[in-house]
């Protein structure tokens, strides 16, 4: 009996000290090189190009679990639309032979080209370095997954003027503009309150207003923005922004200056918690 008790205690002691198994973790590029996963990356029609513009589908080719790291700054390349760069690091855990679909936070890096759509295909590139890597890290730190973040990206990739980093949140815009100016080692340009393109608060600057409204019912509160896109699906201007809409019925009015925005047509989209809920075409020149 004594021998039996000693044996049981020994088994329990071994079990208690045994370390739990840990899933191996690989960056996406490393996992692809080792042949551990398959990946297919397409455009996401349910989101704008500065929120979650791509869908990453991963399939674990192993008979063991694995975690895949999608690093901040990872560049994804397309042959016919804007490349994008990941703006939020994320981990995707895959069971043996499991397949998962993941909408990734990213932003466009070639303003001259069209934004992605459901037919767009992407390949995995390298992780950015230098100023671009610093900016995407700052976007993640500040959770700047919005038009300000996108405008900041374009100041680096497309040499847009620093004052294009503008929006309804003037404090956040100034902070991000200053961050990019420091990266470029240039002075922060002065804000011109009479410039309609960068002043989002003074409707008195509008010469010919095009006005409309969206109705929306929120069940439990939401982040709501209304934004205007051109026929290449690129952001042109944010028209409304409320990060904390309360529950209930709401009517949102928005307007823009048809003397400034003179394309034949635009698409006005209401985006609720990062997802496009309304997509309406407007033709101001025919109005």
Wavefront OBJ file of the C-alpha trace (Angstrom):
o trace
v 0.000 0.000 0.000
v 2.855 2.334 0.859
v 4.510 1.671 -2.497
v 1.254 2.379 -4.333
v 0.816 5.773 -2.642
v 4.380 6.799 -3.497
v 3.829 5.850 -7.170
v 0.616 7.879 -7.427
v 2.290 10.923 -5.870
v 5.172 10.643 -8.322
v 2.797 10.589 -11.318
v 0.901 13.628 -10.008
v 4.154 15.509 -9.490
v 5.276 14.869 -13.075
v 1.905 15.964 -14.479
v 1.919 19.171 -12.443
v 5.361 20.231 -13.687
v 4.765 19.432 -17.360
v 4.640 22.654 -19.429
v 1.506 23.291 -21.484
v 1.933 23.023 -25.244
v 2.406 26.357 -27.051
v 1.262 26.951 -30.614
v 4.206 27.891 -32.841
v 3.928 31.446 -34.170
v 5.223 32.621 -37.546
v 5.100 35.882 -39.461
v 2.984 35.453 -42.583
v 5.983 35.624 -44.922
v 7.889 33.006 -42.928
v 4.881 30.679 -42.828
v 4.488 30.975 -46.598
v 8.169 30.263 -47.199
v 7.986 27.147 -45.037
v 4.833 25.951 -46.799
v 2.827 25.948 -43.584
v -0.131 27.955 -44.940
v -1.925 28.939 -48.114
v -3.117 32.527 -48.489
v -5.564 34.333 -50.773
v -6.024 38.107 -50.428
v -8.883 39.979 -52.078
v -10.532 43.387 -51.880
v -13.263 43.900 -49.292
v -16.400 45.539 -50.790
v -17.942 45.977 -47.324
v -15.316 48.475 -46.177
v -13.611 51.637 -47.405
v -9.971 51.672 -48.499
v -8.734 53.222 -45.228
v -10.464 50.837 -42.785
v -10.434 47.122 -43.662
v -9.893 47.134 -47.438
v -8.682 43.545 -47.821
v -9.806 40.081 -46.815
v -7.056 37.604 -45.964
v -7.999 33.936 -46.231
v -5.528 31.594 -44.539
v -5.490 27.789 -44.573
v -3.309 25.770 -42.247
v -1.584 23.027 -44.272
v -0.248 21.294 -41.189
v -1.735 18.643 -38.942
v -0.748 20.794 -35.964
v -2.091 24.147 -34.753
v -0.233 27.299 -35.741
v -0.560 31.049 -35.152
v 0.141 33.500 -37.966
v 1.258 37.045 -37.252
v 0.129 39.747 -39.689
v 2.681 42.471 -38.873
v 2.033 46.184 -38.885
v 3.625 47.657 -42.001
v 3.198 44.553 -44.171
v 2.774 45.652 -47.794
v 0.264 43.930 -50.063
v 0.635 44.396 -53.813
v -1.968 44.438 -56.574
v -1.391 44.535 -60.355
v -4.305 46.856 -61.118
v -5.408 48.851 -58.025
v -3.677 50.635 -55.167
v -1.263 48.632 -53.068
v -2.126 48.658 -49.367
v -0.147 48.579 -46.154
v -1.302 46.882 -42.949
v -1.939 49.378 -40.123
v -2.682 46.986 -37.264
v -0.737 43.922 -36.180
v -2.955 40.896 -35.622
v -2.572 37.223 -34.731
v -4.619 34.526 -36.428
v -4.750 31.149 -34.655
v -5.407 28.163 -36.906
v -6.330 24.657 -35.830
v -4.927 21.750 -37.862
v -6.048 22.107 -41.510
v -8.342 25.001 -40.540
v -9.263 27.803 -42.924
v -10.078 31.319 -41.684
v -11.229 34.574 -43.275
v -9.907 37.789 -41.752
v -10.637 41.432 -42.609
v -7.374 43.323 -42.143
v -6.863 46.953 -41.160
v -4.861 48.595 -43.943
v -4.592 51.762 -46.042
v -3.846 52.568 -49.665
v -0.395 53.679 -50.790
v -0.892 54.824 -54.414
v -3.452 57.624 -54.551
v -3.269 57.904 -58.337
v -4.796 54.418 -58.750
v -8.269 53.095 -58.005
v -9.141 51.632 -54.631
v -9.727 47.889 -54.399
v -12.983 46.048 -55.043
v -14.250 42.496 -54.683
v -12.369 41.429 -57.838
v -9.005 42.782 -56.695
v -6.228 40.319 -55.895
v -3.163 40.957 -53.745
v 0.175 39.275 -53.123
v 2.243 39.471 -49.956
v 5.212 41.847 -50.025
v 7.818 42.931 -47.516
v 7.352 44.828 -44.264
v 7.888 48.568 -44.704
v 10.877 50.325 -43.183
v 11.823 53.924 -42.436
v 9.266 56.740 -42.279
v 6.411 54.639 -43.625
v 6.943 51.987 -40.941
v 7.058 54.696 -38.269
v 3.797 56.172 -39.533
v 1.869 52.891 -39.627
v 3.077 52.149 -36.097
v 1.803 55.570 -34.985
v -1.547 54.979 -36.699
v -1.925 51.755 -34.714
v -0.800 53.357 -31.450
v -3.284 56.232 -31.849
v -5.955 53.976 -33.422
v -6.134 56.443 -36.300
v -8.056 54.082 -38.601
v -9.794 56.877 -40.468
v -9.398 59.479 -43.193
v -6.686 61.299 -41.227
v -4.537 58.177 -41.210
v -5.096 57.691 -44.931
v -4.224 61.300 -45.745
v -1.050 60.944 -43.675
v -0.049 57.812 -45.601
v -0.510 59.679 -48.884
v 1.732 62.518 -47.722
v 4.566 59.977 -47.658
v 3.692 57.720 -50.575
v 2.245 60.327 -52.964
v 3.935 63.497 -51.683
v 0.642 65.169 -50.809
v 0.773 68.457 -48.887
v 0.802 68.158 -45.112
v -2.318 70.316 -44.837
v -4.318 67.560 -46.528
v -4.152 65.847 -43.111
v -7.375 67.575 -42.084
v -10.785 66.576 -40.787
v -13.484 67.131 -38.193
v -11.163 66.238 -35.303
v -8.781 69.186 -35.513
v -6.748 68.112 -32.472
v -6.047 64.660 -33.900
v -5.309 66.183 -37.323
v -2.775 68.597 -35.848
v -1.074 65.861 -33.829
v -0.751 63.576 -36.849
v 0.368 66.429 -39.109
v 3.062 67.306 -36.578
v 4.166 63.662 -36.362
v 4.582 63.430 -40.151
v 6.343 66.815 -40.306
v 8.848 65.539 -37.734
v 9.428 62.420 -39.834
v 10.100 64.557 -42.898
v 12.111 67.090 -40.882
v 10.038 69.992 -42.199
v 8.061 72.710 -40.382
v 4.372 72.214 -39.696
v 2.466 74.369 -42.211
v 0.089 77.009 -40.925
v -3.617 76.225 -40.899
v -5.699 78.460 -43.177
v -9.252 78.817 -41.773
v -10.450 80.251 -45.109
v -9.498 77.138 -47.069
v -12.652 75.043 -47.515
v -10.601 71.981 -48.502
v -9.085 71.791 -45.023
v -11.781 73.515 -42.922
v -14.473 70.976 -42.033
v -16.448 73.171 -39.639
v -17.280 76.458 -41.391
v -20.185 75.885 -43.794
v -20.043 79.605 -44.554
v -17.165 78.842 -46.907
v -19.455 76.798 -49.173
v -20.374 78.606 -52.390
v -22.907 76.160 -53.854
v -24.146 73.664 -51.312
v -25.365 70.186 -52.175
v -27.280 68.973 -49.119
v -28.853 65.652 -48.228
v -29.739 63.485 -45.213
v -29.431 59.902 -44.087
v -31.688 58.278 -41.495
v -30.271 55.639 -39.193
v -31.455 53.644 -36.200
v -28.791 52.561 -33.736
v -29.612 49.723 -31.368
v -26.784 50.213 -28.897
v -24.663 53.157 -30.018
v -22.166 53.297 -32.867
v -19.380 55.162 -34.646
v -20.881 56.891 -37.678
v -19.143 58.696 -40.506
v -20.431 59.888 -43.858
v -17.835 60.245 -46.580
v -17.684 61.158 -50.255
v -15.781 59.013 -52.763
v -14.964 59.545 -56.430
v -15.710 57.064 -59.213
v -12.395 55.316 -58.486
v -13.620 54.647 -54.909
v -11.046 57.010 -53.379
v -11.925 59.190 -50.408
v -12.561 62.802 -51.436
v -13.968 64.341 -48.271
v -15.501 63.313 -44.988
v -18.900 64.963 -44.596
v -19.979 63.871 -41.118
v -18.234 62.296 -38.151
v -19.620 61.217 -34.778
v -17.634 58.551 -32.896
v -20.328 58.058 -30.239
v -23.836 58.067 -31.717
v -26.323 57.040 -29.029
v -28.970 54.348 -29.387
v -32.176 55.400 -31.134
v -33.409 57.054 -34.323
v -31.159 59.637 -35.948
v -31.143 61.863 -39.025
v -27.760 63.039 -40.238
v -27.491 66.063 -42.520
v -24.435 66.526 -44.702
v -23.371 68.957 -47.404
v -20.488 69.783 -49.710
v -19.475 72.532 -52.127
v -20.288 71.711 -55.751
v -18.051 74.596 -56.863
v -15.059 72.761 -55.355
v -16.009 69.149 -56.030
v -16.872 69.221 -59.715
v -16.769 65.591 -60.876
v -19.819 64.325 -62.745
v -20.736 62.009 -59.891
v -19.688 60.959 -56.403
v -20.622 58.138 -54.057
v -21.812 59.109 -50.582
v -21.381 56.336 -48.027
v -22.515 56.058 -44.449
v -20.027 53.922 -42.535
v -21.128 52.451 -39.218
v -18.527 50.736 -37.025
v -16.190 50.305 -40.025
v -18.873 48.791 -42.304
v -20.562 50.512 -45.244
v -24.314 50.641 -44.553
v -25.507 53.115 -47.229
v -23.970 53.752 -50.643
v -25.675 56.469 -52.686
v -24.587 58.045 -55.972
v -24.898 61.820 -56.288
v -24.501 63.878 -59.467
v -23.949 67.480 -58.345
v -23.312 68.858 -61.830
v -26.738 67.643 -62.932
v -28.470 68.904 -59.782
l 1 2 3 4 5 6 7 8 9 10 11 12 13 14 15 16 17 18 19 20 21 22 23 24 25 26 27 28 29 30 31 32 33 34 35 36 37 38 39 40 41 42 43 44 45 46 47 48 49 50 51 52 53 54 55 56 57 58 59 60 61 62 63 64 65 66 67 68 69 70 71 72 73 74 75 76 77 78 79 80 81 82 83 84 85 86 87 88 89 90 91 92 93 94 95 96 97 98 99 100 101 102 103 104 105 106 107 108 109 110 111 112 113 114 115 116 117 118 119 120 121 122 123 124 125 126 127 128 129 130 131 132 133 134 135 136 137 138 139 140 141 142 143 144 145 146 147 148 149 150 151 152 153 154 155 156 157 158 159 160 161 162 163 164 165 166 167 168 169 170 171 172 173 174 175 176 177 178 179 180 181 182 183 184 185 186 187 188 189 190 191 192 193 194 195 196 197 198 199 200 201 202 203 204 205 206 207 208 209 210 211 212 213 214 215 216 217 218 219 220 221 222 223 224 225 226 227 228 229 230 231 232 233 234 235 236 237 238 239 240 241 242 243 244 245 246 247 248 249 250 251 252 253 254 255 256 257 258 259 260 261 262 263 264 265 266 267 268 269 270 271 272 273 274 275 276 277 278 279 280 281 282 283 284 285 286 287
